[in-house]
């Protein structure tokens, strides 16, 4: 009887440890992780860091920074548009730390040219499954959208009345596993959502949860009719698209 009792207790403890481990994996650890869902760009950049390791870094001022500031890594095929230039099917790298856009073309195939923030109105990443980009991505500069922020915004949904955008921005964060090198940092990719109202100028920041979004637009439409409380936990991008499609209908 004692043997059976010990076996049951051991099995229960193993189950508890496993359950706690699974739960801890779903705890938000950054702006890109909402419950069980993690942003694809965040996942991809973490994978790149694991592949390169902590021994590879770039200098940013006095800091040695590991990871990458580039969204989905470097050099993806895309299109770039300025007030006087249109470039198609070129290689683009989007630096989320300084908001610069680097590009390769037939005239500069080996070394990228750099476009400062604001010198490009919009750009597109074409689908690149191997590079982590599952569908085309359109980015628009803040000033074009009436915003004073010197950043690019990913267009998630564009409608005649309301549109929703997503901003990626990297900051320098501390490395949790480092206790020796005070100058060591890592690129932390942060994510924020903004929406545009065709009747007003600029962008307004909005939190990715059903309560906030429903309350924000209660004077327009009752979004509780289309939003479930866990939609933003499952996938905030998809939840915003569903909500804004309904708002524009």
Secondary structure as the mmCIF struct_conf table of DSSP 4:
data_model
#
loop_
_struct_conf.conf_type_id
_struct_conf.id
_struct_conf.beg_label_comp_id
_struct_conf.beg_label_asym_id
_struct_conf.beg_label_seq_id
_struct_conf.end_label_comp_id
_struct_conf.end_label_asym_id
_struct_conf.end_label_seq_id
HELX_RH_AL_P HELX_RH_AL_P1 UNK A 2 UNK A 25
TURN_TY1_P TURN_TY1_P1 UNK A 26 UNK A 26
BEND BEND1 UNK A 27 UNK A 27
BEND BEND2 UNK A 30 UNK A 30
TURN_TY1_P TURN_TY1_P2 UNK A 31 UNK A 32
STRN STRN1 UNK A 33 UNK A 34
TURN_TY1_P TURN_TY1_P3 UNK A 35 UNK A 36
STRN STRN2 UNK A 37 UNK A 38
HELX_RH_AL_P HELX_RH_AL_P2 UNK A 40 UNK A 52
TURN_TY1_P TURN_TY1_P4 UNK A 54 UNK A 55
STRN STRN3 UNK A 58 UNK A 60
TURN_TY1_P TURN_TY1_P5 UNK A 61 UNK A 62
STRN STRN4 UNK A 63 UNK A 66
BEND BEND3 UNK A 67 UNK A 67
BEND BEND4 UNK A 69 UNK A 69
STRN STRN5 UNK A 70 UNK A 70
TURN_TY1_P TURN_TY1_P6 UNK A 71 UNK A 72
BEND BEND5 UNK A 73 UNK A 74
STRN STRN6 UNK A 76 UNK A 81
BEND BEND6 UNK A 83 UNK A 84
STRN STRN7 UNK A 86 UNK A 94
STRN STRN8 UNK A 95 UNK A 95
TURN_TY1_P TURN_TY1_P7 UNK A 96 UNK A 98
STRN STRN9 UNK A 101 UNK A 105
TURN_TY1_P TURN_TY1_P8 UNK A 106 UNK A 107
STRN STRN10 UNK A 108 UNK A 115
TURN_TY1_P TURN_TY1_P9 UNK A 117 UNK A 118
BEND BEND7 UNK A 119 UNK A 119
BEND BEND8 UNK A 121 UNK A 121
STRN STRN11 UNK A 122 UNK A 125
HELX_LH_PP_P HELX_LH_PP_P1 UNK A 126 UNK A 127
STRN STRN12 UNK A 128 UNK A 128
TURN_TY1_P TURN_TY1_P10 UNK A 129 UNK A 132
STRN STRN13 UNK A 133 UNK A 133
BEND BEND9 UNK A 135 UNK A 135
STRN STRN14 UNK A 137 UNK A 141
HELX_RH_3T_P HELX_RH_3T_P1 UNK A 142 UNK A 145
TURN_TY1_P TURN_TY1_P11 UNK A 146 UNK A 146
BEND BEND10 UNK A 151 UNK A 151
STRN STRN15 UNK A 152 UNK A 158
BEND BEND11 UNK A 160 UNK A 161
STRN STRN16 UNK A 162 UNK A 174
TURN_TY1_P TURN_TY1_P12 UNK A 176 UNK A 177
BEND BEND12 UNK A 179 UNK A 180
TURN_TY1_P TURN_TY1_P13 UNK A 182 UNK A 183
STRN STRN17 UNK A 184 UNK A 197
TURN_TY1_P TURN_TY1_P14 UNK A 198 UNK A 199
BEND BEND13 UNK A 200 UNK A 202
STRN STRN18 UNK A 204 UNK A 206
BEND BEND14 UNK A 208 UNK A 209
HELX_RH_AL_P HELX_RH_AL_P3 UNK A 210 UNK A 216
TURN_TY1_P TURN_TY1_P15 UNK A 217 UNK A 220
HELX_RH_3T_P HELX_RH_3T_P2 UNK A 223 UNK A 225
TURN_TY1_P TURN_TY1_P16 UNK A 226 UNK A 226
TURN_TY1_P TURN_TY1_P17 UNK A 229 UNK A 230
HELX_RH_AL_P HELX_RH_AL_P4 UNK A 231 UNK A 247
TURN_TY1_P TURN_TY1_P18 UNK A 248 UNK A 248
#
